[in-house]
Amino acid sequence: MHSINDSVSFHSRLISGLLFSEDNSKKLSRNYMDYLCFRTLCCKGPPPPRPEYDVVCIGLTGSGKTSLLSRLCSEATDNIVPTTGFSIKAVPFQNAILNVKELGGADSIKKYWSRYYQGSQGVVFVLDSASSEEDLEVARTELHSALQHPQLCTLPFLILANQQDKPAARSVQEGVNCDGSSVLP
């Protein structure tokens, strides 16, 4: 095993060998190959950064947006309160990082959602699949509005039917389009 001092000494000898041994091209070639090998093994920088993607997470109050993000970030899900305004969380995955803007679902906040859409590369719409028919209708309206918004209409959408463990839970198809029509334009 070589120490750093040995490596530095090797590096200095290598450079001097490259500069002063022009008469011996084989030795020059060998020294240069040693130098390249040294650089490859010892001089690697930090790994390349993981790509980051900006995603917006929307849905009605109580649909489970904050719980979803807390679980994805391995945070405690005890004592979760509805988001007032918005929050941003970085969700790390092995090959990428999702920067998720979670927007509160209260009526007083929904009118500001579109201000946070700019720069988004995807949308997560969280739906409480066990909610009342009235709440599902409001969620459908919000989803259709988001699907038609100029800043979101070309982005990938993930519709998450949350709370599937409850007896009153509906499937995504039942929750999103009860009349049998297509959700997508």
C-alpha distance (Angstrom), angle and dihedral (degrees) to the residues before:
residue distance angle dihedral
M1 . . .
H2 3.79 . .
S3 3.78 125.3 .
I4 3.79 126.1 -136.4
N5 3.81 89.5 -103.0
D6 3.81 89.5 56.0
S7 3.82 88.8 50.8
V8 3.80 92.9 48.9
S9 3.80 90.2 46.8
F10 3.80 90.1 48.6
H11 3.80 89.6 48.7
S12 3.85 92.0 52.0
R13 3.80 92.1 46.4
L14 3.76 89.7 47.3
I15 3.80 93.6 52.1
S16 3.81 91.9 46.3
G17 3.80 88.8 47.0
L18 3.79 89.7 52.3
L19 3.77 92.1 49.5
F20 3.80 100.8 43.4
S21 3.78 107.7 31.7
E22 3.77 102.5 67.4
D23 3.79 90.6 132.9
N24 3.79 91.9 66.4
S25 3.81 107.0 57.6
K26 3.83 93.7 175.2
K27 3.78 90.7 55.7
L28 3.79 89.9 45.7
S29 3.79 90.8 52.0
R30 3.81 91.5 47.7
N31 3.82 91.9 47.9
Y32 3.76 90.9 48.4
M33 3.81 91.6 50.6
D34 3.80 89.5 49.1
Y35 3.78 88.6 50.8
L36 3.82 92.5 51.0
C37 3.79 90.7 48.1
F38 3.82 90.3 49.3
R39 3.82 91.4 50.0
T40 3.79 92.2 48.2
L41 3.80 94.7 49.8
C42 3.78 101.9 36.3
C43 3.77 108.9 27.1
K44 3.76 104.6 53.8
G45 3.76 113.5 136.9
P46 3.76 126.6 -142.8
P47 3.79 117.0 -55.9
P48 3.78 115.0 -87.4
P49 3.80 113.4 -87.4
R50 3.79 118.4 -98.4
P51 3.79 113.4 -109.7
E52 3.78 115.2 -102.0
Y53 3.80 125.2 -142.4
D54 3.80 126.4 -165.3
V55 3.80 114.3 -137.9
V56 3.78 130.8 176.9
C57 3.82 118.9 -143.2
I58 3.80 116.3 -156.7
G59 3.79 137.9 168.1
L60 3.78 140.9 121.0
T61 3.80 123.2 -62.2
G62 3.79 111.4 -77.4
S63 3.81 95.2 18.7
G64 3.81 91.9 119.6
K65 3.81 105.3 -102.5
T66 3.81 94.8 135.7
S67 3.81 92.4 43.4
L68 3.80 90.4 50.9
L69 3.80 93.0 51.8
S70 3.79 92.7 43.8
R71 3.79 90.5 53.7
L72 3.81 92.6 47.1
C73 3.82 89.3 51.7
S74 3.83 92.2 46.1
E75 3.79 91.2 -117.8
A76 3.78 126.7 144.9
T77 3.78 114.7 -85.2
D78 3.81 95.0 -158.3
N79 3.80 117.8 113.8
I80 3.81 97.3 10.7
V81 3.79 113.3 173.2
P82 3.81 126.3 -163.7
T83 3.77 114.3 -87.6
T84 3.78 113.0 -107.1
G85 3.77 107.1 -156.3
F86 3.76 110.2 -18.4
S87 3.78 143.1 -48.2
I88 3.78 132.6 -158.0
K89 3.78 123.5 -145.0
A90 3.78 131.1 178.4
V91 3.79 108.6 -137.3
P92 3.82 109.4 -161.3
F93 3.79 121.3 -148.0
Q94 3.80 127.6 175.0
N95 3.80 95.7 -97.7
A96 3.80 103.7 20.4
I97 3.77 146.3 18.1
L98 3.80 122.9 -127.6
N99 3.79 114.5 -150.7
V100 3.79 100.4 -157.0
K101 3.79 121.9 -163.8
E102 3.78 105.5 -158.7
L103 3.78 111.3 -159.5
G104 3.80 120.4 -157.7
G105 3.79 115.7 -112.7
A106 3.80 101.8 -143.5
D107 3.82 116.9 123.3
S108 3.81 90.5 -116.0
I109 3.84 90.4 56.0
K110 3.82 102.2 38.7
K111 3.80 91.7 75.1
Y112 3.84 88.3 64.0
W113 3.81 96.7 49.3
S114 3.80 94.1 99.3
R115 3.81 90.9 60.6
Y116 3.82 88.6 67.6
Y117 3.81 98.0 46.4
Q118 3.80 97.3 84.3
G119 3.79 113.6 107.1
S120 3.80 94.1 14.2
Q121 3.79 117.1 142.7
G122 3.79 97.1 -169.5
V123 3.79 143.7 5.9
V124 3.80 131.5 -131.2
F125 3.80 112.4 -163.2
V126 3.80 111.5 -167.3
L127 3.78 116.5 -156.2
D128 3.81 126.2 -170.3
S129 3.80 98.5 -132.4
A130 3.82 92.4 -167.5
S131 3.80 96.7 52.8
S132 3.79 126.8 114.4
E133 3.79 121.8 -80.4
E134 3.81 89.1 -109.6
D135 3.83 92.3 54.8
L136 3.80 90.6 45.8
E137 3.79 89.7 54.2
V138 3.83 90.3 52.3
A139 3.83 89.3 48.1
R140 3.83 90.6 50.2
T141 3.79 90.2 51.5
E142 3.81 91.6 50.5
L143 3.80 91.8 46.6
H144 3.81 92.5 50.3
S145 3.79 89.5 47.5
A146 3.82 90.9 51.6
L147 3.82 92.2 46.4
Q148 3.80 89.8 54.8
H149 3.80 97.3 43.2
P150 3.84 110.4 116.0
Q151 3.82 93.3 -129.5
L152 3.81 94.0 48.5
C153 3.82 106.7 31.7
T154 3.83 93.7 89.3
L155 3.81 96.2 43.0
P156 3.80 127.1 96.0
F157 3.81 113.3 -98.9
L158 3.78 127.5 -152.2
I159 3.79 112.5 -163.4
L160 3.78 109.0 -161.6
A161 3.80 116.0 -163.3
N162 3.79 98.0 -154.7
Q163 3.82 128.4 -162.8
Q164 3.80 94.7 36.2
D165 3.82 89.0 156.1
K166 3.82 92.1 71.4
P167 3.83 119.7 95.3
A168 3.84 93.3 -125.3
A169 3.81 93.1 51.6
R170 3.78 118.7 131.9
S171 3.78 128.0 -154.3
V172 3.81 119.8 -105.8
Q173 3.82 89.5 -102.4
E174 3.83 92.0 52.6
G175 3.79 92.5 44.0
V176 3.76 97.1 47.4
N177 3.81 106.3 35.7
C178 3.80 116.7 16.3
D179 3.80 93.4 164.5
G180 3.81 92.4 62.3
S181 3.79 94.6 -113.7
S182 3.75 122.3 130.9
V183 3.79 117.0 -92.9
L184 3.76 93.6 -151.3
P185 3.82 119.2 75.0
